[in-house]
Amino acid sequence: MQNEPPKTNHLQPGMQLSGGKYTIEKKIGEGGFGITYRAMQSGLNRAVCIKEYFPAGHSMRDTAHYTVYPQGIDDALFEKYRQAFRKEAETLASLQHPSIVEVIDIFDENNTSYMVMPFVEGRTLQQMVEQQGPLPYPEAVNYIAQVADAVAYIHQRHILHRDIKPDNVIITAEYRAILIDFGSAREFVNDKTQAHTSILTHGYAPTEQYSTTSRKGSYTDIYAIGATLYFVLTGTVPMDAAARMSEEMPDPRSVNPAIPDEANRTIMKAMQMKAIDRHQTVEEFMDDLRNIRPSQAATATTSATAVPSRQVAAANPVTSVTSNKQSKVGLYIVLGIVAVAIVVALILALGGRTTAVDSHTETIASPAEQAPTPTDDSYNLDSQKLTDEDLRYMSKHELRLLRNEIFARHGYIFKSRDLQEHFNSKSWYHPITTSTYDVHLNSIEQYNINLIKQYE
């Protein structure tokens, strides 16, 4: 098809790029650094997404030859940012994650640069909430968990997204969350002051993004993840960080009382104004959200009102003393109780000792007494490697629960009725709403599963 001169700044339908390899169908978006198009790839006959380097307010297009020129900035600065655009495309092309759209081609044309990605069909979280209202908690957590996993992946490679928001998360028909629009992405050294161009979305950007030279790190994206979850659960855009300097932002539960405590706590922790007060890694954020390791602010409140039972037992006799005589009686009672407890303990210990004559071995106590139960939160299964000593005395049932707890903490839904009922009873368990959700285990979790299988 013959190319016709454009009537606007964006490329027109039918326009061909890369020697006819791609044919533009329509413009689908425009941002600070470029214009995004839907196109068809010839030969493979598949839909693709093409992003063109076209800085908003600083570019113009030759209406006769489609050539892009700088406007309001000098050629050297325009070229500097174009090279940065290419570098980002090359970096993203090296990423392989199920929740990150892949860059499949990069090329230069029309005095600018283009990156090509598969076209992802679906709705953004923004569109979903606008169309149907706040999402149910299990569904929202499913999507946020996938986004968080993708963000943790890029953080491990020293990349910040810097523009995480509901409009940049596409949900496919298979309930897969895809993080898009890495146009603001920059490589970073965690918690170091860097000169990043100030690109932000109000409501989802923390205070450090309002400055081109400020400390940025994983916590910058974590703020945006928390803000995205705030919107998805409440249907309300969070208060802008600049406004929060003088006003207090309502917590999400005050907007939607159905939000669980752990979600309310985690969102508010992630969106703290000071970076040091937020979760410092995505793993911390998800552990807080899943109630695996609640954030310090929540545990401090709980522990302040809790009095250990031993302290109560010791305090009660003191507060009940009204005379020396009563004090002596109380003392005798306590001594008597202690004596009885010692005798009972000895009887139980001797009763629990059974001798196996055939093998000349002794079992001092049952396996349940020696090994902690697998779901009492005594193991950090995602960050602590199990040992042979941990598993040696566990029954097959205990091993089975321990193995499946790893999957349960990722929201896995079990086909086995007894397993499903068991994990449904756990306060930290939040099932994923779709059976197509893939569990992504880290290396320690995989190690623990393999070790447990050896004992099963």
One Martini backbone bead per residue (centre of mass of N, CA, C, O) as a GRO file, in nm:
protein
  456
    1MET     BB    1   0.096   0.035   0.022
    2GLN     BB    2   0.072   0.365  -0.013
    3ASN     BB    3   0.212   0.629   0.125
    4GLU     BB    4   0.074   0.889   0.320
    5PRO     BB    5   0.052   1.180   0.433
    6PRO     BB    6   0.022   1.317   0.727
    7LYS     BB    7  -0.223   1.495   0.937
    8THR     BB    8  -0.046   1.426   1.183
    9ASN     BB    9   0.193   1.338   1.415
   10HIS     BB   10   0.094   1.067   1.359
   11LEU     BB   11   0.069   0.777   1.227
   12GLN     BB   12  -0.089   0.622   0.966
   13PRO     BB   13  -0.287   0.417   0.832
   14GLY     BB   14  -0.068   0.202   0.630
   15MET     BB   15   0.191   0.251   0.736
   16GLN     BB   16   0.530   0.168   0.670
   17LEU     BB   17   0.786  -0.038   0.823
   18SER     BB   18   1.073  -0.188   0.780
   19GLY     BB   19   1.026  -0.261   0.473
   20GLY     BB   20   0.717  -0.379   0.535
   21LYS     BB   21   0.697  -0.540   0.810
   22TYR     BB   22   0.511  -0.296   0.906
   23THR     BB   23   0.157  -0.209   0.972
   24ILE     BB   24  -0.036   0.042   1.040
   25GLU     BB   25  -0.352   0.082   1.216
   26LYS     BB   26  -0.315   0.242   1.507
   27LYS     BB   27  -0.355   0.456   1.762
   28ILE     BB   28  -0.320   0.390   2.138
   29GLY     BB   29  -0.092   0.608   2.233
   30GLU     BB   30   0.041   0.882   2.457
   31GLY     BB   31   0.348   1.015   2.579
   32GLY     BB   32   0.636   1.159   2.689
   33PHE     BB   33   0.826   0.970   2.470
   34GLY     BB   34   0.566   0.854   2.300
   35ILE     BB   35   0.417   0.648   2.045
   36THR     BB   36   0.145   0.415   2.014
   37TYR     BB   37   0.096   0.112   1.817
   38ARG     BB   38  -0.092  -0.071   1.600
   39ALA     BB   39   0.022  -0.370   1.424
   40MET     BB   40   0.137  -0.557   1.141
   41GLN     BB   41   0.305  -0.857   1.071
   42SER     BB   42   0.457  -0.973   0.823
   43GLY     BB   43   0.417  -1.324   0.757
   44LEU     BB   44   0.294  -1.376   1.059
   45ASN     BB   45   0.025  -1.229   1.108
   46ARG     BB   46   0.066  -1.023   1.361
   47ALA     BB   47   0.016  -0.849   1.639
   48VAL     BB   48   0.156  -0.530   1.728
   49CYS     BB   49   0.366  -0.313   1.925
   50ILE     BB   50   0.455   0.031   1.863
   51LYS     BB   51   0.726   0.239   1.965
   52GLU     BB   52   0.781   0.588   1.941
   53TYR     BB   53   1.012   0.831   1.927
   54PHE     BB   54   0.822   1.121   2.078
   55PRO     BB   55   0.858   1.393   2.233
   56ALA     BB   56   0.659   1.575   2.411
   57GLY     BB   57   0.689   1.909   2.288
   58HIS     BB   58   0.981   1.813   2.112
   59SER     BB   59   0.814   1.747   1.839
   60MET     BB   60   0.817   1.689   1.477
   61ARG     BB   61   0.655   1.638   1.153
   62ASP     BB   62   0.701   1.564   0.836
   63THR     BB   63   0.437   1.569   0.604
   64ALA     BB   64   0.604   1.423   0.359
   65HIS     BB   65   0.836   1.212   0.524
   66TYR     BB   66   0.796   1.149   0.851
   67THR     BB   67   1.000   1.316   0.980
   68VAL     BB   68   1.178   1.370   1.280
   69TYR     BB   69   1.193   1.666   1.492
   70PRO     BB   70   1.308   1.895   1.685
   71GLN     BB   71   1.141   2.097   1.957
   72GLY     BB   72   1.294   2.322   2.178
   73ILE     BB   73   1.551   2.150   2.115
   74ASP     BB   74   1.842   2.029   2.062
   75ASP     BB   75   1.996   1.785   1.884
   76ALA     BB   76   2.168   1.660   2.114
   77LEU     BB   77   1.933   1.603   2.313
   78PHE     BB   78   1.760   1.435   2.127
   79GLU     BB   79   1.980   1.215   2.081
   80LYS     BB   80   2.023   1.131   2.373
   81TYR     BB   81   1.727   1.024   2.416
   82ARG     BB   82   1.729   0.822   2.184
   83GLN     BB   83   1.954   0.644   2.300
   84ALA     BB   84   1.801   0.580   2.561
   85PHE     BB   85   1.565   0.437   2.423
   86ARG     BB   86   1.737   0.211   2.300
   87LYS     BB   87   1.861   0.105   2.561
   88GLU     BB   88   1.592   0.021   2.688
   89ALA     BB   89   1.512  -0.178   2.466
   90GLU     BB   90   1.757  -0.365   2.508
   91THR     BB   91   1.698  -0.432   2.801
   92LEU     BB   92   1.406  -0.546   2.760
   93ALA     BB   93   1.495  -0.775   2.560
   94SER     BB   94   1.636  -0.939   2.811
   95LEU     BB   95   1.358  -0.991   2.923
   96GLN     BB   96   1.202  -1.278   3.112
   97HIS     BB   97   0.853  -1.252   3.177
   98PRO     BB   98   0.515  -1.319   3.215
   99SER     BB   99   0.467  -0.990   3.321
  100ILE     BB  100   0.644  -0.907   3.060
  101VAL     BB  101   0.679  -0.747   2.785
  102GLU     BB  102   0.828  -0.818   2.485
  103VAL     BB  103   1.112  -0.736   2.298
  104ILE     BB  104   1.150  -0.805   1.931
  105ASP     BB  105   1.228  -0.503   1.823
  106ILE     BB  106   1.477  -0.278   1.665
  107PHE     BB  107   1.461   0.053   1.504
  108ASP     BB  108   1.551   0.287   1.243
  109GLU     BB  109   1.345   0.578   1.154
  110ASN     BB  110   1.266   0.895   1.072
  111ASN     BB  111   1.477   1.008   1.284
  112THR     BB  112   1.416   0.751   1.468
  113SER     BB  113   1.273   0.519   1.708
  114TYR     BB  114   1.193   0.158   1.757
  115MET     BB  115   0.966  -0.060   1.934
  116VAL     BB  116   0.877  -0.414   1.957
  117MET     BB  117   0.566  -0.580   2.050
  118PRO     BB  118   0.343  -0.769   2.159
  119PHE     BB  119   0.005  -0.784   2.146
  120VAL     BB  120  -0.213  -0.713   2.419
  121GLU     BB  121  -0.499  -0.852   2.521
  122GLY     BB  122  -0.719  -0.628   2.705
  123ARG     BB  123  -0.745  -0.486   3.029
  124THR     BB  124  -0.712  -0.249   3.239
  125LEU     BB  125  -0.738  -0.170   3.563
  126GLN     BB  126  -0.872   0.096   3.508
  127GLN     BB  127  -1.107  -0.015   3.334
  128MET     BB  128  -1.222  -0.219   3.534
  129VAL     BB  129  -1.297  -0.016   3.759
  130GLU     BB  130  -1.469   0.177   3.586
  131GLN     BB  131  -1.678  -0.064   3.499
  132GLN     BB  132  -1.702  -0.238   3.808
  133GLY     BB  133  -1.527  -0.147   4.020
  134PRO     BB  134  -1.411  -0.267   4.280
  135LEU     BB  135  -1.224  -0.530   4.359
  136PRO     BB  136  -1.189  -0.817   4.474
  137TYR     BB  137  -0.951  -0.916   4.680
  138PRO     BB  138  -0.844  -1.182   4.545
  139GLU     BB  139  -0.813  -1.053   4.264
  140ALA     BB  140  -0.624  -0.819   4.333
  141VAL     BB  141  -0.393  -0.994   4.452
  142ASN     BB  142  -0.330  -1.152   4.204
  143TYR     BB  143  -0.231  -0.911   4.031
  144ILE     BB  144  -0.024  -0.786   4.228
  145ALA     BB  145   0.158  -1.036   4.250
  146GLN     BB  146   0.247  -1.030   3.953
  147VAL     BB  147   0.364  -0.748   3.950
  148ALA     BB  148   0.566  -0.787   4.183
  149ASP     BB  149   0.731  -1.007   4.044
  150ALA     BB  150   0.824  -0.826   3.809
  151VAL     BB  151   0.960  -0.605   3.983
  152ALA     BB  152   1.164  -0.786   4.122
  153TYR     BB  153   1.305  -0.870   3.861
  154ILE     BB  154   1.407  -0.580   3.776
  155HIS     BB  155   1.554  -0.510   4.040
  156GLN     BB  156   1.772  -0.736   4.010
  157ARG     BB  157   1.855  -0.551   3.733
  158HIS     BB  158   1.852  -0.242   3.797
  159ILE     BB  159   1.533  -0.162   3.753
  160LEU     BB  160   1.309   0.098   3.700
  161HIS     BB  161   0.995   0.197   3.618
  162ARG     BB  162   0.823   0.476   3.739
  163ASP     BB  163   0.501   0.384   3.614
  164ILE     BB  164   0.309   0.259   3.818
  165LYS     BB  165  -0.026   0.169   3.714
  166PRO     BB  166  -0.339   0.082   3.612
  167ASP     BB  167  -0.272   0.167   3.304
  168ASN     BB  168   0.001  -0.047   3.317
  169VAL     BB  169  -0.217  -0.293   3.350
  170ILE     BB  170  -0.281  -0.595   3.192
  171ILE     BB  171  -0.572  -0.801   3.148
  172THR     BB  172  -0.638  -1.101   3.053
  173ALA     BB  173  -0.844  -1.368   2.977
  174GLU     BB  174  -0.634  -1.544   3.176
  175TYR     BB  175  -0.551  -1.350   3.424
  176ARG     BB  176  -0.310  -1.188   3.319
  177ALA     BB  177  -0.051  -0.982   3.431
  178ILE     BB  178   0.070  -0.690   3.251
  179LEU     BB  179   0.356  -0.500   3.227
  180ILE     BB  180   0.382  -0.173   3.102
  181ASP     BB  181   0.548   0.092   3.007
  182PHE     BB  182   0.901   0.154   3.003
  183GLY     BB  183   0.964   0.465   2.935
  184SER     BB  184   1.068   0.535   3.250
  185ALA     BB  185   1.294   0.358   3.260
  186ARG     BB  186   1.576   0.290   3.491
  187GLU     BB  187   1.873   0.266   3.589
  188PHE     BB  188   1.999   0.156   3.919
  189VAL     BB  189   2.119   0.252   4.239
  190ASN     BB  190   2.043   0.182   4.535
  191ASP     BB  191   2.002   0.472   4.708
  192LYS     BB  192   2.081   0.686   4.484
  193THR     BB  193   2.182   0.975   4.348
  194GLN     BB  194   1.997   1.088   4.055
  195ALA     BB  195   1.953   1.191   3.709
  196HIS     BB  196   1.619   1.201   3.653
  197THR     BB  197   1.365   1.232   3.480
  198SER     BB  198   1.057   1.395   3.548
  199ILE     BB  199   0.834   1.124   3.577
  200LEU     BB  200   0.474   1.128   3.643
  201THR     BB  201   0.191   1.013   3.847
  202HIS     BB  202  -0.059   1.127   4.005
  203GLY     BB  203  -0.087   0.919   4.308
  204TYR     BB  204   0.184   0.714   4.225
  205ALA     BB  205   0.401   0.919   4.321
  206PRO     BB  206   0.659   0.998   4.495
  207THR     BB  207   0.848   1.255   4.608
  208GLU     BB  208   1.123   1.176   4.456
  209GLN     BB  209   0.984   1.225   4.159
  210TYR     BB  210   0.987   1.554   4.179
  211SER     BB  211   1.294   1.498   4.133
  212THR     BB  212   1.588   1.472   3.943
  213THR     BB  213   1.755   1.484   4.229
  214SER     BB  214   1.732   1.171   4.387
  215ARG     BB  215   1.646   0.923   4.584
  216LYS     BB  216   1.640   0.593   4.442
  217GLY     BB  217   1.439   0.286   4.452
  218SER     BB  218   1.246   0.027   4.519
  219TYR     BB  219   1.050   0.214   4.693
  220THR     BB  220   0.934   0.369   4.449
  221ASP     BB  221   0.766   0.130   4.329
  222ILE     BB  222   0.618   0.045   4.591
  223TYR     BB  223   0.438   0.287   4.612
  224ALA     BB  224   0.286   0.227   4.340
  225ILE     BB  225   0.173  -0.046   4.421
  226GLY     BB  226   0.009   0.055   4.662
  227ALA     BB  227  -0.159   0.262   4.496
  228THR     BB  228  -0.286   0.054   4.307
  229LEU     BB  229  -0.430  -0.109   4.529
  230TYR     BB  230  -0.597   0.121   4.634
  231PHE     BB  231  -0.764   0.162   4.375
  232VAL     BB  232  -0.870  -0.131   4.328
  233LEU     BB  233  -1.024  -0.137   4.623
  234THR     BB  234  -1.176   0.171   4.598
  235GLY     BB  235  -1.182   0.363   4.324
  236THR     BB  236  -0.949   0.558   4.433
  237VAL     BB  237  -0.736   0.803   4.403
  238PRO     BB  238  -0.472   0.885   4.544
  239MET     BB  239  -0.312   1.106   4.706
  240ASP     BB  240  -0.103   1.335   4.643
  241ALA     BB  241   0.212   1.379   4.757
  242ALA     BB  242   0.208   1.687   4.777
  243ALA     BB  243  -0.057   1.705   4.948
  244ARG     BB  244   0.059   1.526   5.192
  245MET     BB  245   0.231   1.750   5.328
  246SER     BB  246  -0.067   1.883   5.453
  247GLU     BB  247  -0.224   1.607   5.428
  248GLU     BB  248  -0.434   1.340   5.508
  249MET     BB  249  -0.462   1.022   5.408
  250PRO     BB  250  -0.686   0.801   5.354
  251ASP     BB  251  -0.748   0.503   5.432
  252PRO     BB  252  -0.878   0.241   5.257
  253ARG     BB  253  -1.084   0.143   5.482
  254SER     BB  254  -1.245   0.416   5.491
  255VAL     BB  255  -1.357   0.359   5.196
  256ASN     BB  256  -1.330   0.025   5.240
  257PRO     BB  257  -1.433  -0.192   5.492
  258ALA     BB  258  -1.360  -0.477   5.339
  259ILE     BB  259  -1.075  -0.440   5.397
  260PRO     BB  260  -0.820  -0.588   5.513
  261ASP     BB  261  -0.583  -0.535   5.742
  262GLU     BB  262  -0.328  -0.621   5.574
  263ALA     BB  263  -0.387  -0.430   5.337
  264ASN     BB  264  -0.398  -0.162   5.486
  265ARG     BB  265  -0.116  -0.182   5.611
  266THR     BB  266   0.053  -0.223   5.349
  267ILE     BB  267  -0.026   0.031   5.196
  268MET     BB  268   0.066   0.240   5.413
  269LYS     BB  269   0.357   0.147   5.414
  270ALA     BB  270   0.423   0.186   5.105
  271MET     BB  271   0.304   0.509   5.137
  272GLN     BB  272   0.518   0.644   5.266
  273MET     BB  273   0.685   0.939   5.256
  274LYS     BB  274   0.923   0.794   5.365
  275ALA     BB  275   1.135   0.569   5.235
  276ILE     BB  276   1.237   0.430   5.506
  277ASP     BB  277   0.922   0.345   5.588
  278ARG     BB  278   0.922   0.143   5.379
  279HIS     BB  279   0.947  -0.098   5.186
  280GLN     BB  280   1.258  -0.225   5.047
  281THR     BB  281   1.102  -0.470   4.921
  282VAL     BB  282   0.889  -0.675   4.756
  283GLU     BB  283   0.897  -0.906   4.958
  284GLU     BB  284   0.803  -0.741   5.201
  285PHE     BB  285   0.533  -0.661   5.084
  286MET     BB  286   0.418  -0.955   5.043
  287ASP     BB  287   0.455  -1.055   5.336
  288ASP     BB  288   0.261  -0.847   5.450
  289LEU     BB  289   0.007  -0.913   5.279
  290ARG     BB  290   0.023  -1.234   5.372
  291ASN     BB  291   0.114  -1.243   5.683
  292ILE     BB  292   0.403  -1.354   5.731
  293ARG     BB  293   0.543  -1.045   5.774
  294PRO     BB  294   0.455  -0.814   5.952
  295SER     BB  295   0.475  -0.508   6.004
  296GLN     BB  296   0.598  -0.322   6.263
  297ALA     BB  297   0.354  -0.140   6.322
  298ALA     BB  298   0.159  -0.379   6.383
  299THR     BB  299   0.320  -0.542   6.600
  300ALA     BB  300   0.351  -0.313   6.808
  301THR     BB  301   0.051  -0.281   6.876
  302THR     BB  302   0.004  -0.570   6.972
  303SER     BB  303   0.239  -0.604   7.189
  304ALA     BB  304   0.153  -0.369   7.386
  305THR     BB  305  -0.120  -0.540   7.487
  306ALA     BB  306   0.048  -0.786   7.551
  307VAL     BB  307   0.052  -1.041   7.809
  308PRO     BB  308   0.224  -1.263   7.937
  309SER     BB  309   0.130  -1.542   8.110
  310ARG     BB  310   0.359  -1.546   8.319
  311GLN     BB  311   0.314  -1.260   8.428
  312VAL     BB  312   0.030  -1.305   8.529
  313ALA     BB  313   0.093  -1.539   8.726
  314ALA     BB  314   0.289  -1.359   8.898
  315ALA     BB  315   0.092  -1.117   8.960
  316ASN     BB  316  -0.163  -1.224   9.103
  317PRO     BB  317  -0.053  -1.284   9.394
  318VAL     BB  318   0.032  -0.992   9.453
  319THR     BB  319  -0.251  -0.848   9.415
  320SER     BB  320  -0.390  -1.052   9.648
  321VAL     BB  321  -0.236  -0.927   9.873
  322THR     BB  322  -0.331  -0.833  10.232
  323SER     BB  323  -0.135  -1.032  10.390
  324ASN     BB  324   0.089  -1.239  10.536
  325LYS     BB  325  -0.093  -1.486  10.539
  326GLN     BB  326  -0.174  -1.482  10.243
  327SER     BB  327   0.113  -1.501  10.134
  328LYS     BB  328   0.175  -1.784  10.248
  329VAL     BB  329  -0.052  -1.934  10.113
  330GLY     BB  330   0.032  -1.865   9.827
  331LEU     BB  331   0.309  -1.998   9.839
  332TYR     BB  332   0.211  -2.289   9.894
  333ILE     BB  333   0.048  -2.318   9.637
  334VAL     BB  334   0.274  -2.276   9.435
  335LEU     BB  335   0.456  -2.507   9.536
  336GLY     BB  336   0.247  -2.728   9.487
  337ILE     BB  337   0.216  -2.689   9.183
  338VAL     BB  338   0.510  -2.738   9.110
  339ALA     BB  339   0.530  -3.027   9.221
  340VAL     BB  340   0.309  -3.149   9.044
  341ALA     BB  341   0.437  -3.074   8.769
  342ILE     BB  342   0.692  -3.247   8.806
  343VAL     BB  343   0.555  -3.521   8.837
  344VAL     BB  344   0.401  -3.518   8.567
  345ALA     BB  345   0.649  -3.487   8.386
  346LEU     BB  346   0.783  -3.755   8.471
  347ILE     BB  347   0.554  -3.943   8.386
  348LEU     BB  348   0.546  -3.858   8.088
  349ALA     BB  349   0.836  -3.923   8.020
  350LEU     BB  350   0.821  -4.228   8.097
  351GLY     BB  351   0.570  -4.293   7.922
  352GLY     BB  352   0.712  -4.202   7.643
  353ARG     BB  353   0.905  -4.437   7.691
  354THR     BB  354   1.015  -4.654   7.432
  355THR     BB  355   1.123  -4.987   7.365
  356ALA     BB  356   1.302  -5.135   7.096
  357VAL     BB  357   1.418  -5.453   7.098
  358ASP     BB  358   1.500  -5.527   6.806
  359SER     BB  359   1.685  -5.243   6.756
  360HIS     BB  360   1.793  -5.094   7.012
  361THR     BB  361   1.590  -4.845   7.036
  362GLU     BB  362   1.488  -4.505   7.111
  363THR     BB  363   1.179  -4.326   7.200
  364ILE     BB  364   1.102  -4.041   7.366
  365ALA     BB  365   0.912  -3.914   7.138
  366SER     BB  366   0.703  -3.791   6.937
  367PRO     BB  367   0.716  -3.630   6.641
  368ALA     BB  368   0.525  -3.396   6.726
  369GLU     BB  369   0.714  -3.306   6.970
  370GLN     BB  370   0.986  -3.250   6.796
  371ALA     BB  371   0.819  -3.119   6.563
  372PRO     BB  372   0.709  -2.869   6.410
  373THR     BB  373   0.453  -2.744   6.277
  374PRO     BB  374   0.418  -2.641   5.941
  375THR     BB  375   0.185  -2.394   6.025
  376ASP     BB  376   0.338  -2.203   6.268
  377ASP     BB  377   0.560  -2.001   6.144
  378SER     BB  378   0.866  -2.132   6.195
  379TYR     BB  379   0.898  -2.095   5.883
  380ASN     BB  380   1.098  -1.952   5.614
  381LEU     BB  381   1.028  -2.080   5.306
  382ASP     BB  382   1.156  -1.827   5.120
  383SER     BB  383   1.450  -1.778   5.311
  384GLN     BB  384   1.475  -2.077   5.445
  385LYS     BB  385   1.656  -2.352   5.481
  386LEU     BB  386   1.615  -2.664   5.514
  387THR     BB  387   1.670  -2.954   5.713
  388ASP     BB  388   1.706  -3.271   5.815
  389GLU     BB  389   1.626  -3.206   6.112
  390ASP     BB  390   1.344  -3.086   6.045
  391LEU     BB  391   1.232  -3.371   5.890
  392ARG     BB  392   1.295  -3.648   6.029
  393TYR     BB  393   1.014  -3.652   6.236
  394MET     BB  394   0.811  -3.642   6.018
  395SER     BB  395   0.529  -3.696   5.886
  396LYS     BB  396   0.369  -3.731   5.593
  397HIS     BB  397   0.155  -3.519   5.655
  398GLU     BB  398   0.347  -3.290   5.742
  399LEU     BB  399   0.506  -3.281   5.478
  400ARG     BB  400   0.268  -3.214   5.296
  401LEU     BB  401   0.196  -2.943   5.430
  402LEU     BB  402   0.469  -2.806   5.397
  403ARG     BB  403   0.486  -2.816   5.091
  404ASN     BB  404   0.199  -2.672   5.037
  405GLU     BB  405   0.258  -2.402   5.178
  406ILE     BB  406   0.423  -2.277   4.956
  407PHE     BB  407   0.181  -2.257   4.760
  408ALA     BB  408  -0.023  -2.111   4.946
  409ARG     BB  409   0.154  -1.842   4.965
  410HIS     BB  410   0.063  -1.805   4.642
  411GLY     BB  411  -0.259  -1.892   4.621
  412TYR     BB  412  -0.312  -2.180   4.589
  413ILE     BB  413  -0.533  -2.421   4.451
  414PHE     BB  414  -0.679  -2.717   4.573
  415LYS     BB  415  -0.805  -3.032   4.491
  416SER     BB  416  -0.773  -3.113   4.769
  417ARG     BB  417  -0.989  -3.099   5.026
  418ASP     BB  418  -0.808  -3.111   5.281
  419LEU     BB  419  -0.612  -2.889   5.195
  420GLN     BB  420  -0.813  -2.659   5.148
  421GLU     BB  421  -0.931  -2.658   5.437
  422HIS     BB  422  -0.670  -2.606   5.586
  423PHE     BB  423  -0.593  -2.325   5.441
  424ASN     BB  424  -0.863  -2.177   5.493
  425SER     BB  425  -0.793  -2.156   5.815
  426LYS     BB  426  -0.590  -1.943   5.734
  427SER     BB  427  -0.529  -1.606   5.768
  428TRP     BB  428  -0.302  -1.584   5.526
  429TYR     BB  429  -0.494  -1.704   5.321
  430HIS     BB  430  -0.509  -1.629   4.954
  431PRO     BB  431  -0.683  -1.713   4.702
  432ILE     BB  432  -0.681  -1.772   4.378
  433THR     BB  433  -0.930  -1.720   4.123
  434THR     BB  434  -0.738  -1.883   3.921
  435SER     BB  435  -0.614  -2.180   3.768
  436THR     BB  436  -0.389  -2.024   3.571
  437TYR     BB  437  -0.203  -1.973   3.794
  438ASP     BB  438   0.136  -1.927   3.836
  439VAL     BB  439   0.391  -2.055   4.024
  440HIS     BB  440   0.665  -1.861   4.160
  441LEU     BB  441   0.962  -1.986   4.256
  442ASN     BB  442   1.216  -1.973   4.444
  443SER     BB  443   1.510  -2.124   4.518
  444ILE     BB  444   1.437  -2.197   4.814
  445GLU     BB  445   1.162  -2.323   4.767
  446GLN     BB  446   1.265  -2.546   4.576
  447TYR     BB  447   1.457  -2.676   4.774
  448ASN     BB  448   1.245  -2.749   4.992
  449ILE     BB  449   1.073  -2.934   4.815
  450ASN     BB  450   1.294  -3.141   4.744
  451LEU     BB  451   1.353  -3.224   5.037
  452ILE     BB  452   1.071  -3.317   5.118
  453LYS     BB  453   1.046  -3.543   4.899
  454GLN     BB  454   1.265  -3.730   5.021
  455TYR     BB  455   1.075  -3.789   5.283
  456GLU     BB  456   0.807  -3.883   5.130
   0.00000   0.00000   0.00000
